[in-house]
């Protein structure tokens, strides 16, 4: 009979290889540079926020900051799902092996708890300087706060794994896991508004109560049968979530990208096609507005960059760079559209491919998307700084960047692409 320890190690290695494969696709040279710059911007913005709060700025809404931090910490408590690493074929082995599977799931629990507790420690460590400014938590209690929050996350993971048993009643149901985390988040919120010493005491009490509830739930549920069907379904759900996340950045064979009709993007579709529509402009217009893998990307990037614009100080250079990063992120995601239509039947039916017409249609589509993004950024800037010279300079800089991308970078990229295709052609 197969060794379950060996089986777990084999499946864990397969998962790590798959994560590494898609990681290399996503975190390529372009994206890594952009991500590094974005992290630098966020770090500078966070430092600027801490300095302003220390100087007494934002006093009007400072009471909302602890509320937002507590909300985010509560989300992190509920974030993540237990790792099971069970497959459909295990149905034939689960019942005969019985309790032997507990050793298998114990290893999965170690993987899950280490990753999620590490994330909780990192989040609490990053947020604590802000917490110490907007509440009565002092800097000397940083280690204690991070340790207690990581402990709560560890208990939350244990509570999630207890769902492998059949529940006795509604109070012990699987939904009670999230409910308990919400109550914990409520008490974390209260601790941010209490005077000195009481936050320390409340976190101790909350963690103690959480431990008692988890232990009590374990003592009752451990007497029940294991719900093997639930474990199989959760394993499938974990795999689906993983591929869905990866599909936001790369093509995944296991995920079929949906095609959605977005009527509110019809004006953009008509703008891309222009008055003299052709088969290339028709194809590009529908791909960029209806294909979830492409339309979703540039829309999400636009929203993400808008949020960063609101967080950044009123510095024209920083705002110009963050807008340029948004254009670049959208560009590297949209460029593959140029190659998608090569093997489509309605394209292959034509005796010749008009590359000049295709290039013009592609540049028009790309220009339409980037200009639409720029207008959204300018609208955000108008709300942030109003009608000012900063808005004028940044808008002009963004327009120059878009013109450089369309008329310089894209033609160079297309020439390199043509040279590669010429080399691959048989003599």
Long-range contacts (C-beta under 8 A, 24 or more apart in sequence): 1-97, 2-93, 4-97, 4-100, 4-101, 4-103, 4-104, 5-103, 5-104, 5-107, 7-104, 8-85, 8-104, 8-107, 8-108, 11-85, 11-87, 12-85, 12-107, 12-111, 15-85, 22-246, 22-250, 22-252, 25-249, 25-250, 26-246, 26-249, 26-250, 30-328, 30-332, 31-329, 31-332, 34-325, 34-328, 34-329, 37-321, 37-325, 38-308, 38-322, 38-325, 41-308, 41-312, 41-318, 41-321, 41-322, 42-308, 42-311, 44-318, 45-308, 45-311, 45-312, 45-313, 46-130, 48-313, 49-130, 49-311, 50-129, 50-130, 50-133, 53-130, 53-133, 53-134, 54-133, 62-134, 65-130, 65-134, 66-131, 66-134, 66-135, 66-189, 66-192, 66-193, 67-189, 67-192, 69-127, 69-130, 69-131, 69-134, 69-192, 70-185, 70-188, 70-189, 70-192, 71-185, 71-189, 72-123, 72-127, 73-123, 73-124, 73-127, 73-149, 73-185, 73-188, 74-181, 74-182, 74-184, 74-185, 74-188, 76-119, 76-120, 76-123, 76-153, 77-120, 77-152, 77-153, 77-156, 77-181, 77-184, 77-185, 78-156, 78-178, 78-181, 78-182, 79-116, 79-119, 80-112, 80-115, 80-116, 80-119, 80-157, 81-160, 81-234, 81-237, 81-238, 81-241, 82-108, 82-109, 82-112, 82-157, 82-160, 82-161, 82-163, 82-234, 83-108, 83-109, 83-111, 83-112, 83-238, 84-108, 84-231, 84-234, 84-235, 84-238, 85-235, 86-231, 86-232, 86-235, 87-235, 88-232, 88-236, 90-232, 91-228, 91-232, 94-228, 94-231, 94-232, 95-228, 101-226, 105-161, 105-164, 105-231, 109-157, 109-158, 109-161, 112-157, 112-161, 113-154, 113-157, 113-158, 116-153, 116-157, 117-150, 117-153, 117-154, 117-157, 119-153, 120-149, 120-150, 120-152, 120-153, 121-146, 121-149, 121-150, 124-149, 124-150, 131-192, 134-192, 135-191, 135-192, 135-193, 135-199, 136-194, 136-195, 136-196, 136-198, 136-199, 137-191, 137-192, 137-199, 137-200, 138-196, 141-200, 144-200, 144-203, 145-203, 148-203, 148-204, 148-207, 151-207, 152-184, 152-206, 152-207, 152-210, 155-207, 155-210, 155-211, 155-214, 156-180, 156-181, 158-214, 158-218, 159-214, 159-217, 162-214, 162-217, 162-218, 162-221, 163-227, 163-230, 164-226, 164-227, 164-230, 164-231, 165-221, 165-222, 165-224, 165-225, 165-226, 165-227, 166-221, 166-224, 166-225, 166-226, 166-227, 167-221, 167-224, 168-220, 168-221, 168-224, 172-217, 172-220, 172-221, 180-210, 180-213, 184-210, 247-293, 248-296, 248-297, 248-300, 249-333, 251-293, 257-291, 257-292, 257-293, 258-292, 259-290, 259-291, 259-292, 260-290, 260-292, 260-295, 261-290, 262-289, 262-290, 262-295, 265-289, 265-295, 268-368, 268-372, 271-368, 272-364, 272-365, 272-368, 274-364, 278-357, 278-361, 279-346, 279-347, 279-350, 280-341, 280-354, 280-357, 280-358, 280-361, 280-362, 281-361, 281-364, 281-365, 283-341, 283-344, 283-347, 284-337, 284-361, 284-362, 284-364, 284-365, 285-365, 287-337, 287-340, 288-334, 288-337, 288-365, 288-369, 294-333, 294-334, 294-337, 297-330, 297-333, 297-334, 298-330, 298-333, 298-334, 298-369, 298-373, 301-326, 301-329, 301-330, 301-333, 301-373, 302-326, 302-330, 302-373, 302-376, 302-377, 305-373, 305-377, 306-376, 306-377, 306-380, 309-377, 309-380, 309-381, 309-384, 310-380, 310-383, 310-384, 314-384, 314-385, 314-390, 316-390, 316-393, 316-394, 316-397, 319-381, 319-390, 319-394, 320-393, 320-394, 320-397, 320-398, 320-401, 323-374, 323-377, 323-394, 323-397, 323-398, 323-401, 324-397, 324-398, 324-401, 326-373, 326-377, 327-370, 327-373, 327-374, 327-398, 327-401, 327-402, 327-405, 330-369, 330-370, 330-373, 331-366, 331-370, 331-405, 331-409, 334-366, 334-369, 335-413, 337-362, 337-365, 338-362, 338-414, 338-417, 339-417, 355-418, 359-411, 359-414, 362-410, 363-406, 363-407, 363-410, 366-405, 366-406, 366-410, 367-402, 367-406, 370-402, 370-405, 370-406, 371-402, 374-398, 374-399, 374-402
